[in-house]
Amino acid sequence: MSKIDDLVNKLEQEAGKAPKGVLYHAVKIVADEQRKNADNFLSSSSITANDSLNKDRNTFINKFGFHNKFLKTFIVNSVSFQFVSKEIYEYFLLVAYFIVSSDFDLKAEPKQDTEKTTTEPQEQPAFKNLTLALILNGKETKDIAQAETPLDLEQVKDLLDKASYFLCTSQQEMSEIQTKLTLDNREIDHDSEQQQVFVPIQFKQDKPLKTFATKLELTHYIRHGSSEFKIETMQCLAQITGLTKRGFIRT
């Protein structure tokens, strides 16, 4: 029997015949495998051992950003037929591995140290100044027409979803990259679907900067510890050739 079969059987046993708390048990199982403590994460995320499959589905969509019809149909059909296949449990374990590997407020189990009795003061997180650069068409910038517009997290996520290219890096590095882009001073046409616009969004983040291959990874990153989203001056992009060489990800 393979390792995944062992984990599926364990999850199936933990969730019971009328499955409850499948996501809860999947995260616990994977966290135990990696010697991490998931209790704080599960509690703060309101993920419990009594959650229905429908509640787990809503958690996937609302907390982790899984926006796809396959996910909704997959779980809803299982509820409708009162049957949960092994593929469902494998899917939950896959998501659990993603959660645990992404360190969503999970901490490694502390080692016992009987000699150390004093509590060391915790350092305050050092916020980093980052820039999220998006390439949007003119029409998609209509609601953010004013430069230096403050944005909330949902607006940033919506813009990221629409972007054809994205890149998240330090403000200093983005300034250097920007000098190598083919930008011009044309007026932005907020009704155009052909005009390409460079949209730099500055924000602060207390977590280490990573390299992001997908929008989903970046969405999870900015959802935790980010603040003060503000658009700098937007500019038209004369050509998009060479963006990937500058580090941009095409979507």
C-alpha positions in Angstrom: 0.0 0.0 0.0 1.4 3.4 -1.0 1.9 6.4 1.4 -1.0 8.3 -0.1 -3.3 5.2 0.4 -2.3 5.1 4.0 -3.1 8.8 4.4 -6.4 8.5 2.6 -7.4 5.6 4.8 -6.5 7.5 7.9 -8.4 10.6 6.8 -11.4 8.4 5.9 -11.4 6.9 9.4 -11.0 10.3 11.1 -13.8 11.9 9.1 -16.2 9.0 9.8 -18.9 7.4 7.7 -21.0 10.6 7.5 -17.9 12.8 6.8 -17.4 15.7 9.1 -14.4 18.0 9.4 -12.6 16.5 6.4 -10.5 19.6 5.8 -9.8 19.8 9.6 -8.5 16.2 9.8 -6.6 16.5 6.5 -4.6 19.5 7.8 -4.0 17.8 11.1 -2.7 14.6 9.4 -0.4 16.5 7.0 0.9 18.8 9.8 1.7 15.8 12.0 3.6 14.3 9.1 5.7 17.4 8.8 5.9 17.9 12.6 4.1 21.2 12.6 1.4 22.5 14.9 -1.8 23.4 13.1 -4.0 24.2 16.1 -3.6 28.0 16.0 -4.2 28.0 12.2 -7.3 25.8 12.5 -8.7 27.9 15.3 -8.1 31.3 13.8 -9.6 30.0 10.5 -12.7 28.6 12.2 -12.0 25.2 10.7 -13.4 22.5 13.0 -13.9 18.8 13.2 -17.7 19.2 12.8 -17.6 21.1 9.5 -19.7 19.8 6.6 -18.3 19.4 3.1 -20.2 22.5 2.0 -18.5 24.5 4.7 -15.1 23.1 3.7 -16.0 24.1 0.1 -16.7 27.7 1.2 -13.4 27.8 3.1 -11.6 26.7 -0.1 -13.2 29.5 -2.0 -13.3 32.4 0.5 -10.1 31.8 2.4 -7.8 30.2 0.0 -9.1 31.6 -3.3 -10.0 28.4 -5.2 -12.4 30.0 -7.7 -13.3 27.2 -10.2 -16.4 25.4 -11.2 -14.8 22.0 -10.9 -14.2 22.5 -7.2 -17.9 23.5 -6.6 -19.3 20.7 -8.7 -16.9 18.1 -7.3 -17.9 18.7 -3.7 -21.6 19.6 -4.2 -22.2 16.4 -6.2 -20.6 14.3 -3.4 -23.0 15.9 -0.9 -26.0 15.4 -3.2 -25.3 11.7 -3.6 -24.3 11.2 0.0 -21.1 9.5 -1.2 -17.5 10.6 -0.8 -15.0 8.8 -3.1 -11.3 8.3 -2.3 -10.6 11.0 -4.9 -12.3 13.5 -2.6 -10.0 12.5 0.3 -7.0 12.7 -2.0 -8.1 16.2 -3.1 -8.4 17.3 0.5 -5.0 15.9 1.4 -3.5 17.8 -1.6 -5.0 21.0 -0.4 -3.8 20.3 3.1 -0.3 19.8 1.8 -0.5 23.1 0.1 -1.7 24.8 3.3 1.0 23.3 5.5 3.7 23.9 2.9 2.7 27.5 2.5 3.0 28.0 6.3 -0.4 29.6 6.8 0.3 30.6 10.4 1.7 27.2 11.2 4.7 26.8 13.4 7.1 23.9 13.8 6.7 22.0 17.0 9.1 23.6 19.6 11.8 21.4 21.0 11.8 20.7 24.7 14.5 22.7 26.6 14.4 22.0 30.3 17.4 24.3 31.0 15.9 27.4 29.5 13.3 28.9 31.8 13.3 32.6 30.8 11.2 33.9 27.9 13.1 35.9 25.4 11.5 39.1 24.1 10.0 38.8 20.7 11.2 41.1 18.0 8.6 43.2 16.2 8.3 42.2 12.5 10.2 44.4 10.1 7.9 45.7 7.3 9.3 45.7 3.8 8.4 48.1 1.1 7.3 46.1 -1.9 5.7 46.8 -5.3 3.2 44.6 -7.1 3.3 45.5 -10.8 0.4 44.6 -13.0 -0.2 44.9 -16.7 -3.9 45.7 -17.4 -5.7 47.0 -20.4 -7.1 50.6 -20.2 -10.6 49.6 -19.5 -9.6 47.5 -16.5 -8.0 50.7 -14.9 -11.2 52.7 -15.1 -12.0 52.3 -11.4 -8.5 53.3 -10.3 -8.0 56.3 -12.6 -6.6 58.5 -9.9 -2.8 58.1 -9.2 -1.8 57.3 -5.6 -5.3 55.8 -5.0 -5.4 53.8 -1.7 -6.8 50.3 -2.3 -8.1 47.6 0.0 -7.1 44.0 -0.2 -10.2 42.9 -2.2 -9.5 45.6 -4.9 -5.9 44.4 -5.2 -7.0 40.8 -5.6 -9.5 41.8 -8.2 -6.9 43.7 -10.2 -4.5 40.8 -9.9 -7.2 38.4 -11.3 -7.5 40.7 -14.4 -3.8 41.2 -15.0 -2.2 39.6 -18.1 1.3 39.9 -16.4 2.4 40.4 -12.8 5.5 40.8 -10.8 6.0 41.3 -7.1 9.4 42.5 -5.8 11.1 45.2 -3.7 10.4 48.8 -4.5 14.1 49.4 -5.3 14.3 46.5 -7.7 11.0 47.5 -9.4 12.4 51.0 -9.9 15.3 49.5 -11.8 13.1 47.2 -13.8 10.8 50.2 -14.7 13.6 52.0 -16.3 14.0 49.1 -18.8 10.3 49.0 -19.8 9.1 50.7 -22.9 6.7 53.2 -21.3 5.3 56.4 -22.8 3.3 59.4 -21.7 0.2 58.8 -23.7 -3.0 59.5 -21.9 -4.6 56.3 -20.6 -7.9 55.5 -22.5 -10.1 54.0 -19.8 -12.4 52.6 -22.4 -9.8 50.7 -24.4 -9.3 47.0 -24.3 -6.2 47.1 -26.5 -4.1 49.7 -24.7 -1.7 48.1 -22.2 -1.1 49.9 -18.9 1.7 49.5 -16.3 0.1 49.6 -12.8 2.6 49.7 -9.9 1.0 49.0 -6.5 3.2 49.8 -3.5 2.5 48.0 -0.1 4.1 46.9 3.1 4.6 43.3 4.1 6.1 41.7 7.2 6.8 38.3 5.6 9.9 37.4 3.6 9.7 38.1 -0.1 9.3 35.0 -2.3 9.2 34.2 -6.0 5.6 33.6 -7.1 4.8 31.4 -10.1 1.0 31.7 -9.9 -1.6 34.3 -9.0 -2.9 31.9 -6.3 0.5 31.9 -4.5 0.7 35.6 -4.6 -2.9 36.1 -3.4 -2.1 34.0 -0.3 1.0 36.0 0.3 -0.6 39.4 0.2 -3.6 38.2 2.2 -1.5 37.9 5.3 0.7 40.7 6.7 0.2 43.2 3.9 -1.0 46.7 4.4 -1.2 50.2 2.9 -1.8 49.4 -0.8 -1.3 52.5 -2.9 -1.0 52.9 -6.7 1.8 55.0 -8.0 1.6 56.7 -11.3 0.2 54.5 -14.0 1.7 54.6 -17.5 0.9 53.3 -20.9 3.1 50.4 -22.1 4.3 50.9 -25.7 5.1 47.2 -26.1 4.9 44.0 -23.9 7.8 42.3 -25.6 10.5 41.4 -23.1 8.3 41.5 -20.0 9.1 37.9 -19.1 12.8 38.6 -19.4 12.3 41.3 -16.7 10.7 38.7 -14.4 7.1 39.2 -15.1 4.8 36.2 -15.1 2.4 35.8 -18.0 -1.1 34.6 -17.1 
